Amino acid sequence: QVQLVESGGGLVQAGGSLRLSCAASGHTFSGYFMGWFRQAPGKEREFVGSIMWSDGTTYYANSVKGRFTISRDNAKNTVYLQMNSLKPEDTAVYYCGIRRIESQRYNYWGQGTQVTVSS
């Protein structure tokens, strides 16, 4: 019954900012990680970052650390990905996913949202 819906993608110039949202429904998420991934054409899906729902602990890929920030709104069951200092290599479809803390597998995924960064 879990559903995840990403939004907020679009076209932005290099150096600009964009905020993605992932709205979750159908469950309580206190025992879960929520993660952001991205996939560019011809490349494997890449981990961007994640947040532990219960305490807000975050993890980031080295490629985005210092530029991207993950946060959550408990009341709205929504996770955000704030992207600053965007680079053309950030261009990809961005997905959110969810997994149990005790699992290493993300069991649910959103449909993705396109982010395009022009030079």
N, C-alpha and C positions, 0 to 999 in steps of 0.2 A: 504493500500500500504506500510505500515511500515514493515520493516524486520530488525531483529536483529540476528547477527551471533557471537557466542562466539568462542574464540580460546585461545590457550596457556596452556591448561591443560596438565598434565603428571604425572610422578612418580618422587618424590623428597624425600630425607631423612629428618628426623626430624631435625629442626634447619635451614633448607634450605629456599630458596626463589623461588617464581614463580610469573610471571605477566600474568594475564588474560586480554584479550581484548574483547570488545563488539563493533562491527561495526554496525552502524545504517544507514539506508537508507530510502528514500521515503517520508521524511517529514522534516520540520524545527522543532527544539526541544526547542525553547526558552521558551515555556510555560509548560515544562515537568520536572518531576523527572525521572532519570534513576537509577535503583536499581540493586543490586546484592543479590541473594538468593542462598541457597545451600540445598541439600537434600541427606541425607545418607539413605541407605537401612533400611526400617522399621520405618523411622522417617518422621515427617512432614517437609514440606519445611520451612526453617528458614531464616529470614531476616539477611543479613550480613551488608549491608550499602547502602547508596544512595547519590546521588548528584543532586542538583538543577542546571539544565543546564544554566540558565540565569546568576547566580552569583557565582556558584561553591561551595555553602554551602553544607557541608557533614554531614552525620549522620552514626553512627556505632553501631552495637550490642556490648554489653559489652564483649562478648566472644572474639572479635577480635580487640577491641579498643587498640591502641598502637602498634599493629602488622600489621594491614592491612591499606592501604591508597587508596582512590578512587580519580581519577583525570580524566580530559577530554581534548580532543584535538578538538577544535571547527572546525578547517579546515578539519579534517578528519571525523567528526561526530562519534568519537570513545571515549568510556569510558574504563578506565583501572582499574584493581584491583591488586595492588601490595601487595603481601603476603609475609611477612617476619616471621622469627622465627616459621616456620610451625610445627604443632603438629600432631600426628596421628589422633586426634579427628577432625581435619580439613578435613579429607578425606570425599569427597562427590562429587556429580555432582553439578556444579556451573552454575547458570542461570542468565542472565540479563533480565530485564524487563523495561517497560516504562509506565508512567501514567501522566495524566494531573495534574497540581498543584491543581486544584479544585476538583479532584477525589481522592478517597481512594483506588481505584482499579487499579492494573496493568493490562492494556488491551492487551499488546503485550509481547511476550516472545521469547527468542531464544531457540535453541535446546539443549543447555547445553554442558558443557565440563567437563570431569572427572579429578579430582585432587586426587591423592593417595599419602599419606605421610607415609613412612615406619619408624619404630622405630629402 
